[in-house]
Amino acid sequence: MKITKVETLHCDAGWRPWSFIKISTSDGLIGYSECTDSHGSPRGLAGVVQDLEPLLIGQDPRAVERIYWDLYRATRQSPGSIIHKAIGGIENALLDIKAKALGVPVYELFGGPLRDRIRVYWSHCGTTRARAAHLVGQKPLRGYDDVAELGREVVRRGFTALKTNCVVPGDPAAVPMPGFGGGPGSTDQDLSRETRAAIVALIAAFREGAGREADIALDLNFNFKPEACIRLARALERFELLWLEIDCFDAEALLAVKQSVEVPICSGENLYTARQFRPFFELHAMEVAMVDVIWNGFAQSRKIADLAEIYEMNVAPHNYYSHMATLISAQFGAAVPNLRILEVDVDDVPWKDELTTTVPAIKDGYLTVPKAPGWGADLNERVLRQHPWPK
């Protein structure tokens, strides 16, 4: 079996593109993966994949680890970012081929499953309705009563946890919040009294609606400096958050936040390979490590999870993409011993379920891990072509 073609495919998913890698082989097997980079450079990622294709053509796709290191050595002077996202996508497409060739799910290549069900949380809860309600066919968030009602909907639909962002309901609602230092075009990352009050009101509304039946997490992304995160975390302690998610590239700065607050800290979605996670783990700078499986690649993500286990930490897959990424992350969740919970987006474009040949089975807040070969689904390229990106 030899690799004959490597392609990057895109579709327009409303307010961002979804990107995929397709690897074809001489035996007719096709491997798919998702490599979405909706906040960076989708065209750049596709260009990297194209540049790496000559290293792949003619190779046996089942030699996944060797191919990974060949690609790593070829790009090691430009580590991380879209280059590693491209390599991660290639690795995952190769694993899909290998598992299909053996007739097993990908998790069987990594010791078999530790669990057949995974707890999930409703991610970007309220965020999507604030920025794209018209695209997902939902009621926009006009006030905090709408936020409380959304919290009730989360519980009504069987979810036991949700995660939101810095959202201000209104007409229109705002994401990120207007007039605060972390917004687009600013590097200040300040936290004003008004911003703090708005975030507290948001979480209070969600808690009112969800009651104590659902955990609540808040993702601050890169919007605030560590001292601002500390002040905000202290204001939110009474809500007993599942975690406060903070993006930070300085392990000691993140540790300072963790040591100053009662709220559990989650971080890591923007880190690549065990090398970048290592200083955070050595300092125990977080309670939960957020690992992006499609950006790091499945095998590399497993190594990150193994390292986290050595430092007595749980991992949670970063997953705000299509169902293909959810299925990949579910396989990861089945294969690691230190899983906390899995992120899924619920509000999305109405044709999302048509894009993959199988959709994740979620009931009562748990996802059933698929047992079909590979990732458990293929990409429906006909549907993808119906939603071209760029238009």
N, C-alpha and C positions, 0 to 999 in steps of 0.2 A: 504494500500500500504506500502510495506517494502523494504528497500534496501537489495539486495541480493549479489551484487558484486561491487567492485571498482577496476578499472584497469587504469594503465598509459600506453599510446600508444605513440610510437615514429616513425618518419620517417626521412630519410636523405633528407634535403632540400638544398643540394649543399654545401654551406660553413658553415652550422650549422644544427642542428636537429630542427624539430618542435615536440613539445610534447603536448599530449592531455590527458584529464581524461574522462573516460567513467564510468557512474554509472548505473547499471541495477537494476530493481525493480521487485517485485513479480507480478505486474500488466502488465509487458511487456514493460512499458515505459522505454526509455533510455535517459539519460541526457549526453550531451557532453559539454566540455569546452576545451579551450586551456590553457596550463600552461608552455609554452616554456621558457626555461632558458638557452639560447644558449651561454651565456658568463659566466656562473657560473658552476653549477654542475647538468646536466640533470639526471645522475644516482642517485645523492643525493636526488633530488626532488622526483624521483620515489620511493626511499627508504622511504622518509617521508610519502608519500601517503600510501605505504604498511603498515607502522607502525601505521597510523591513521585508517586504515580500520576496525580493531576490534571495534572502537568507533562508526562506522557507520552501520555495519551489523545489520539488524533487526529494524533500526530506520525508522520512517515515514519521507521520504525525503522532505515532504512539510513544515516541521518545520525548515525552513532554518536558521532563526535567532538563535534559541536555539542551533542547531547543531554547528553553527559558534562559539558560546561562549563556548560550550563544548570542541571544538578543541582548541580554544584560551587558555582556562584554562589548558588544558593538556600540552601545549607547552610554557607557558608564561615565563619560565625561559630561553628560547632561542628565543627571539622575532625577527621578521623581516626575511630577506634573504629568503633562499629556503623554510623555514618552512612556512612563510606567503604566499609565492607563491603557495605552495601546498594547504594551506587552502583556498586561493582565488580561485584556480582551482576547488576545491571541492564545494565551495559555488556556483560558477557559473554553475556547472553541476546540482546541486540541483535546482537552479532557472530555468534551462531549463526544468527539469522534472515538476516542479510546474506549469509553464506557459503552457506546453503542456497538462497537466491534465485539465487545465481550458480552453484550446483552445484559448489562447491569446498570443500576443508577451510579452516579459519580461517587456517592459516599462509599460504595463498596471498594473503590480504589484506595480508600483511606481508613480501612479497618472496619467498615460497616457502621450502621447507625447506632447511636446511643439512645435515641428516642424516635418515636414515630409521630409525635405531635409537638408543635412549638407554639408557645404563647406569643401573640402579636399585639402591637399597639397601633392605633389609628394615628398616623403621622400627618403633619401639616394640617391638623384639625383647626378649622377656621381660617388658616392661612390661604388655602386655595379658594375658599368662598369669598375672601376679601379681595383677592387679586384677579380671580377668573370665574366668578359665579356664573356668568353667562355662558362660559364654555363647558361647564360641568352640569348645567341644568339645575342649579341649586339656588336657594334664596340667599341674597347677599346679606352680609352682617352690617345692619344699620345701627344697632345699639347693643348694649350689654345684655338686654333681654334675649336678643338673638343668640348671643354667645351661650347663655344659660340653657336655652332650648337645644342648642347643638350638643351641650354636655348631656342633656337628657337623651338625645338621639343616640349618642355613643353607647350609653348603657342599654337603651332599648334594642339596639342592634347586636347586642351580645359582647361588645368589646369590654375588656377589663382595664384598659389603659389608653391614654391619648397623649399626643405631644403637639404643642403649638409653638408659634414663634412670636416675635414682637409685632402684634397686630392691634390696630386701633379701629374699632368699628365706626362707621359713619357713612356719609353719602358724598364721595365714595369712601369706602374703608381704605386703610393704608397699610402697606407692607413694603419695606420697613417703615417705621413710624416717621412722620414728617417732623422736621425741625430738631432732630436729636443728632448728637455728634457722630453716631455710627451710620448715618444714612449715606446714600450714594454721593460721591463728590467730597467727602470729608474724611480726614484721617484722625480727627480729634478723639473719637470714641468716648465722648463724655456722657454722663448720666445726669440729666437735670431732674429737679423735683417733679416737674410735669411728666417727664418720661417715666420715672419710677412710679408715680401715682397711676399712670395709664396701664402699666404692666401689672401692677397689683390688682387693679380693677378687673383686668382681663382674667387673671387666674382666679380671682374671687368669683367671677361669674361662672367660669367653668366648674369650680368646686360647688357652687350653688346648684348647678344643673346636674352634675354627675354624682353629687353627694359623696359618700365614702365608698361607693361601689366601684369606682374606677380610679386608678393611679393617674396622676398628671405629671408630665415632664415639660420643661420649657427649654427651647433651644435659642441661645443668644447669638449663635454663629460668631462672627468676628466683630460684632457691633460695639463691644465695650472693652475698655482697658481693665486689667485685673482688679484695681481698687474699686472701680465702678461695679464690677461683678460681685465683689464682697458686699458693698452697700445694698445692692439689689437682692442678693441671696438672703441677707439678714431680714429684709423687709418681707420676704416670701416664706420664711421658715415656718410660720404658723399653718401653712397649707400642706405641709408634709409631702413635698414633691418626690416623685419617683427619682428624678435627678434634675440637676441644672446642667445643661449642655453648653460647653464653652470651647470655641476654637482658639487655640493658642499654640505658638511655635516655640515657646520658652518653657521648659519643664519646671524650672524653679519658680517662675511667675505663677504657673498653674498650681503648683504645690502651695504657694502662699495663699491662694484662694481657698484651696481645700482645707488648709489648717485653720482658717479663720471663720469657717461657717459650719452649720449643722447639716446643710443640704448636701446629699451625695453629688459628686461631680463626675460627669461623663465627658470624654474628649477623645480625639484621635482620628476623626473621619478624614482629615486632610493629611494624614501621615502615610508614608509608603515604606513597606518592608519592615522586618523586625529591627533593622538598624535604626530607623527613625523612631520607632516605639521604645527602643531600649532605654534611653535616658529617662523617659517618663515612667517606665516600669521600675527602674532602679530607685527612683525617688518616691515611688508610690504616689504619684501626683494626681491620680484619679481613682475613683472606685470602679468605674466601668470603662472599658476600652471600646470605643466605636471603631469598627473595622469595616472598610469598604471592600467587599469581596470582588466586585467587578473591576475596581480600579487596581487592586493589589494582585488579583489572580487568586484562584481557589487554593492552590498549593501553598502560595506564599502567605495567604491569610491564615491557613492552618498553622503555619510556623509561628505567626504572630500570636495566635490563640494558645499554642503550646508554651510560648514564652510568658504570656500573661498568666497561664496556669502556674508556672514556676513561682511567680510573684503573687500568687493567691488573688488573682483578679478575674472577674467575668468579662466576657466580650458580648457585644451587641452589633449585629450587622447594620451598616449604614445603607439604606435602601429606599430611595425615593424615585424609582424608575418604573419601567413597564413590568408586566408579569414575568418576562424572561429573567430579569434580575431577581425578582422575588423567588422564583424557582431555584436559581443558583444559590441565593442566600439561604434558602430553606435546606438545601443539601449540605451547606456549610454548617448550619445550625444542628443538623442531625449528626454530624461527624465530630463535633468538638465536645469535650467534657465540661466546659465552663461557660455555657451559654446563659445569658440573662433573659433576653427577649428579642423579638424580631420586628423591625420597622416595616410597615406597609402603608401605602397611600390608598385611601378609599375614594375620595372625591377625585374624579379624573375624566378625561374625554370619554364620550359615550361608547366609542368603538374599541376601547382598550381590550375588552374580553375577546375581540375577534382577531387580535394581532398574533396570538399564540394558539397552537392547536389544542392546548389544555390550559385551563386557568387554575390558579391556586384554590384549593378547597379550604375555605375558612368558615368555621362554625363555632359559635359561643366563645369567640375570642382566641381560638386556636386554629393553626394551620396544620393540615395533615400532610406529612412529607410524601411526595410522589415516589412511586416505586418503579416507574417505567424506565427504560434505558436512557442513559445520558442525563440531561437535566429534567427529563420528563415531558418535554414539549419541544416542538419546532416552531420556527417563525413562519407566519403566514405572509409570504411575500406579496401576494395579490393585494391583501389589505394594506400592507405597507406602501405599495405603489399608489394606492388611492389617496394617500395623504403625503404628497411629496414635500420634502424640505431640501433646500429653500424653495419657496414658491416661485 
